[in-house]
């Protein structure tokens, strides 16, 4: 097996969708090729984040956070990674940050990935700043959510600026 064919089969390999013979050949290739092993780990991480962001509970919770922020008149939503691998969510109302939610480590990954997916940002890139936007509809009104992702000391942080169109 060569690198190109191994790369095309990475996702099927991770999802256990390969027949036994093909799986054995790709594992032998990964054992010999450090570049493909590196790509395998990146794909594994990306698949984990994507699945976590697509979890129904995470999708619903992120929608609730955004809707509640708009309903309360917040100007910003802050998603802040913490030392204990938790994620704190705060709304800025009248210049004051109010904590509205806290997620533990497994949920943190899904929430951050979900916001990044909504803003059409790279889920896999956590070490560089990124900017995006989300178009949001709430109570028959359109909102523009400007999204900034930044690497934090304890992980990644996201700030959403809420703009009423």
HELIX and SHEET records of a PDB file:
HELIX    1   1 UNK A    3  UNK A    8  1                                   6    
HELIX    2   2 UNK A   10  UNK A   14  1                                   5    
HELIX    3   3 UNK A   20  UNK A   32  1                                  13    
HELIX    4   4 UNK A   34  UNK A   54  1                                  21    
HELIX    5   5 UNK A   56  UNK A   71  1                                  16    
HELIX    6   6 UNK A  105  UNK A  118  1                                  14    
SHEET    1   A 6 UNK A  96  UNK A 103  0                                        
SHEET    2   A 6 UNK A  87  UNK A  93 -1                                        
SHEET    3   A 6 UNK A  76  UNK A  81 -1                                        
SHEET    4   A 6 UNK A 155  UNK A 164 -1                                        
SHEET    5   A 6 UNK A 141  UNK A 152 -1                                        
SHEET    6   A 6 UNK A 130  UNK A 138 -1                                        
END                                                                             
